[in-house]
Amino acid sequence: MSRRHEIDALRGLMLILMTLTHLPTRFSESTGEPFGFVSAAEGFVFLSAFMVGWIYVGRARKNGIPAMRRTVWRRAFMLYACQVGLLLFLLTVVVPIGAAKGQPAIINLVSFFNSEHLTALLSGLVLLYDPPLLDILPLYILFMLTTPAVLTLSLRRGWAPILSVSFGLWVLAQFGVGQAILPDHRKRHALRHAVCRDRAPFRYSPGNSSGSSACGWARPRQRAASET
């Protein structure tokens, strides 16, 4: 399945907006949520999910679900390797330079690591500790790990139960259920983002569904009707 270059271009625009949002300039405020209630990060999650559904549903149709599953997990492992590399670079290069130059913004970025070195390092390797600005990629890795099961379920049962669960998680997050389950703000991690405050899970599932539909993965009833 070929890529959708227009979607890739929009994802690139979202990355630029996210970069401007996190830079201490006068542009950061206006680029936070440039599309109403949808931030650039949420838009990127939706578009990435669309591409995942588009590409890997096509892979499943062509080579089978087991081949699709292996491809997605290989992609997730590559993203994990990038996350570990960024984390180690932050802890071993950026933080020592920031400490030597007395930069409190950098030192505060890894306050948990400064207080509990070994615990922070080990939990970071298993994605249970994600410093600020390094906490989005683990969320995407978590979504990628669940993608094979989600796409397989959609083939068998359709998207209605998946979207219902996604919406239910979002509703629970609005009532603070995630905060009660995972109250420790120091240990930022992907699961906490998924159940506490982010609207990303409510963006990823519809993105998968839209990409699958664009690829032509019919609902079970539609597929059965077409086969008869």
N, C-alpha and C positions, 0 to 999 in steps of 0.2 A: 504494500500500500504506500503510495507516494505521499510526501508531506504536503501540507497546505501552507504555501508561502505567505499568504495573507494573514493566516493565524500566527505564524512565526513573527511576522512584522509587528502585529499587535502585541505579542508577548515581549518583543524588544522594546516597544514603546512603554509597556508597563514597567520593565526593568529600569528604564531611564527615569520614569516618574518616581519609582521607589528610591532610586539613588538621590534624586533631588530632594525627596522628602527627608532623608536622613542626613543630608548635609546641612551644616549650620549657616544657611543663607536665607535671604528674604524670600526665596522661592519655596522653601520647605512647607510653609503654611498653606499656600495655594495648591500644592500638588499632593496634599495628604489624601483628600477624597475628591478628586477632580470630576467624578461622574456621579454626583449626588451622594447617596449612601453607600456607594461601592468604592472601596479604596483600590489603589493600584495593585496591592498585594492580592486582594480578593479577585480582581480581574485576571491577574496572572494565574492564580490557582484554577479558576474556571477555564481559561483558555488552555492551560496545560492538561487539565482533565479531558477537555474536548479532544486534544491531540492524542492522549493516551487511549481514549475510546476509539478514535478514528484508526489509529495505527494497529493497536493490538487486537481489536476485533477482526480487522482484516487478516492479521497473522493467524488468529484462531480459525477463521473460516478456510484459510489456505492450507495451514499445516496442522491444525488440530489444537485443542485446548492444552494438552501437555506441553507442546512446543511454545505456545503463547505464555504459559506459566513460567517456563524456564527463561524465556527472553525478558519478561518483566522482572523476575527476581535478579537476573544478571544486571539489569539496569539499576535496580535498587541497590545492589552491592556496589556498583560503580559510584552512585551518589553517596553511599555510606563512606567509601574511601575518600571522596572529596571532603566530606564533613570532618572526618578524623584528621585529614591533612590540614584543613583550616583551623581546627581546634588546637592541634599541636603547634602550628605556626603562631597562633595567638599567644599561647602559654609560654613558648620557648623563645620567641623573637620579639613580638610586639610588646608584651607586658614587661620584660626586663628593660627594654629601651624606654618605655613610658615611666617605669619606676626610677630609672637612672636620671631622667630629665625632669622628674617631679610633675608628671601629668596626671592630676587626679581623675580626669575623665576616663583615662585608660585603666588606671588602677581600680576604680570603682566598677569598671566593666566586668571584672572577674573577682568581685569581693568574696564570693563563696570559695573560689579556688585559693585565695589568699589566706583564708581562715582554716580550710580543710583541704590540704593539697592532694593527698592520696584519694580521699573520698570523691573529690571533685573530678580528678583525672579518670578514675575507674568508672564513675557514673557517666562521665562525658563519653567514654568509649562505647557505652551501651545506650547512649542517647537519653539518659535520665538527667543530665545536666547540660543545658545549652545556654551559654552566655547571651546577653542581648545582642542582637544583630546576627547571631549564629543560630537562631531558633526557628527559622523558616524551613531550611532544607531538611531537618529531621522530620518536620511535619509532612513534607512531601514524600520522604522515604516511607513513613508510616502509611500514607495513602497508597504508595506503589506496592507495598507488601500485601495490602488488602485487595488490590485491584484484580488479581486472578480469581479470587473467590467471588468478588462482586460481579465481574463480567460473566463468570460461569452461572451464578445464580440468576442473573438477568436473562440468560439464554433459556433457563429452565422455567423461571417463574415470572419473567417480565420485570420491569423497573418499578412497579407500584410499591412492593414491599421495601425495596431498597430506599427509595425516595421518602417513604413514610418514616423509616427508622432515622434517616438523616434529618428530616424535619423534627422528629421527636427529640433528637439530641440537641438540636438548636434551641428548641423551646425550653428544655431542661436547663440549658446554659443561661437562658435569660432570667431564670428564677434562682440562679446561684447554686445549683446542685453540684456543678463541677468544683466550685470554690470550696464547698463543704467536704467533698471527697478528697481533693488535693489542695490543702490550704497553704502549703509551704511555698511562699513566693520566691525563696532563694533558689529552689531547684526547678528552674524553668525547663520544660521538656515538651516533646511533641504531644504526648498524651494529654498533658495539661492544657495545651493550646486547643486540642480537639474537643475537650469536654468543659472547659471553663469559660472562655470569653470569645474565642474566635468564631467568625461566621464562615470560616473556610470549609468545614465539612459540608455546610449547606450549599457551597459553591461547587465542591468537587463532584459529588454524585450527579447533580444535573449536568455538569460538564461531561462526565462519562456517558450519561444517557444521550446527550445531544450528539456527541461524537459517534456513538454506536449507531444511532439512527441515521446519521449522515453516511455512515459506512454501509448501511443497508441491512443491519442485524435486526430482523423482524421480530415482533413479539411472538411468543410460543403459539398463540391461537392463530395469528396471521400466517405463521410458517406452516402450521398444520393444514390450514385451509388451502394454502397455495400448493401443498404437496398432494392434496386430494383433487 
